[in-house]
């Protein structure tokens, strides 16, 4: 499965389309809250083939504090690395914090900067395709 922490509806739609284009046989699961993702990851890590994390998350109606991608990265830092991670945040400082937590724990990770309108279709797809071993 491809696990994605993302709260923006338009980007979620783009991630779905991108994932379907490169790995139509791999299910995709989204979380809008770091806390919900953390709760689910503790039992679902064995199913993850790649994890993609945003940092800054908007407040939700039913959850006023959605947490951050760094919260997820800290949890992953306590787990045995099992799949590659993609950090896809524009928050430079917190993205570096996420990288540090993953690097200390031995995770393989890539950083994709959300620049332009087509970064998911170009940059994110390129990284995920390579990490999943999918040919163009």
N, C-alpha and C positions, 0 to 999 in steps of 0.2 A: 504494500500500500504506500501511497504518497501521502504524507501527513503535512498539512499546511496550517500555520497560524497566521491568519489574515482577517481583518475586519472590514475592509472596503469591498462593497458589493461588486463594483465594476472590475476590480482586480481579481476577485474570486471568479467571476465569469471568464476573465482572460486566463487565469490559471487552469480552470477546467478545460477550456479549449486547447490550451498548450499541452496539457498532460494527455488529453485524448489524442492529440496529433502525434506525440512521440511514444506513448505507451498506452494504447487503447485497452490493453488487457490488464492494466494495473489500476485498481480502484483508488480514488482520491477521497480523502477525508479532511474537512475543514473545521477549525475552531476559531471563534471570535474572542475567546477568553483564554488567557494563559492558565488560569486556575482550572478551567474545565479540561484543557489539554493535559495539564499535569496529572490530574486525576485519572484520565483515560490512558495516558502513556504508561503508567506503572503496570498495567495489565496487558497493554497492547504493543509493547516494544518489539516482540517477536515477529509481528506482522509488518513492521516498517521497512521499506526498501530505500526511502529517502525522506528526510524531514526538512521543511522549509519554514524559516521563522522571520516574521516581522518583529520589530521592537515595540513601537508606539501603537497602542490600541485605544480606540474610542470607547468612552463609557457606554454601557448597554443599559437599556431600560430595566431589565431584571437583574443586572449585576453592575452596580455603580463603579466598582473597581475591577476592571478586567485583567489587571496585572500587565506584565510586559514580556517580551521575548527573552529578556535577560533572566526572568524567573524560570522560564523553561530551560534555558541554557545552564543555569545553576543546577537544576534537577538532573539534566543530562550529564553534567560533570560528575555526578555521584554514581552514574551507571556505567556499565561496561559498554564501550562503543560497539555498535552493531550495524550501523549504516551511515552513509554520508549525510552531512547537514549543509543546507544552503541558508545563509543569512541574507535576507533581502530587505534591509532597512535603510532609510535615508538618514537616520540618526547616527552620525559618524562616531560620536563618543560612546554611546551605548552599544553600537555595533562592535566597536573594539572591545568593550567589556565582554560581550557575548563570545567573540573570538577567543579572548583570553581564557574564559571558563572552559570552552571546548578544547582548546589547545592543551591546557594543563591536564585534561583527562584523556588525551590521546585520540580524540575524535578527528576524522577527516572532515574538513569543511571547506566551503567556497563562499566568497562574498560577492553578491550581485547588487550593484547600485541601481536603484530605481530612477534612472534618468531617461527622459523622453517618454513618448506615448507607447513605444513598442518594446520596452525593455523586457517584458515577460516573454513575448513571442521571439525575441532575438537572444538576449543575454541569459535569461533564466532557462530557456529551452536548451540552449547550448550546453550549459553546465549540467542540467538534469539528464540530457541525452548521454553525455559522456559518462556521468556517474552511474547511470543504469546500464551502460554498455550497449546502447541502441544506436544503430547506424542511421545515417540520413537517408 
